[in-house]
Amino acid sequence: MTVDLDPIKAALAGEQTVDAESILDWLGALVAEVERLRASLPAQMNPMQRAHAMLRVGRRTYWIDGDARSITCHLCGLISRHAQDVLHRFCGRCGLFHEDLLEMLPAVIAEARRVPREGEGA
């Protein structure tokens, strides 16, 4: 199932109006889609597998706060306020430079394919 974002984008841009019932329907569909995707992921993923999953759907693997004083790693949840971590987009827990992940993507994909899925032989 794919959630159609166009009506919501148009409403946010002021191009059309959307009633509250439509917004609730859209949110319900979005929550169902997130739960479906979550259920399809392996129970435990290493940081590289999480990075692959996030980059595949176009999500960033980190967040820098508005003041550029902290970086949050979306792979492990670590929040670092160390200036060098923020500057270099580094996560000390994962040991990854987030900007390097795009260059590493082919290796990440290969690694993810080597991990057996549930029900497959090791």
Residue pairs with C-beta under 8 A, 6 or more apart in sequence:
1 29
1 32
1 33
1 36
2 33
3 26
3 29
3 30
3 33
4 26
7 16
7 18
7 22
7 26
8 18
8 23
8 26
10 16
10 18
11 17
11 18
41 53
42 49
42 115
42 117
42 118
45 53
47 75
47 76
47 91
47 94
47 96
48 104
48 108
48 111
48 112
49 108
49 111
49 112
49 115
50 61
50 74
50 75
51 61
51 75
51 96
51 101
51 104
51 108
52 105
52 108
52 109
52 111
52 112
54 60
54 61
54 74
54 75
55 61
55 101
55 102
55 105
55 108
59 74
60 74
60 98
61 73
61 74
61 75
61 98
61 101
62 71
62 72
62 73
62 74
62 89
62 91
62 98
63 71
63 72
63 74
64 70
64 71
64 86
64 89
65 71
65 72
68 86
69 81
69 86
70 79
70 80
70 81
70 86
71 79
71 80
71 85
71 86
71 89
71 90
71 91
72 78
72 79
73 79
73 80
73 91
73 93
73 94
73 96
73 98
75 91
75 94
75 96
76 91
76 93
76 94
78 91
78 92
78 93
78 94
80 86
80 90
80 91
80 92
82 92
84 90
85 91
85 92
88 97
88 99
89 97
89 98
89 99
90 96
90 97
90 98
91 98
101 108
116 122
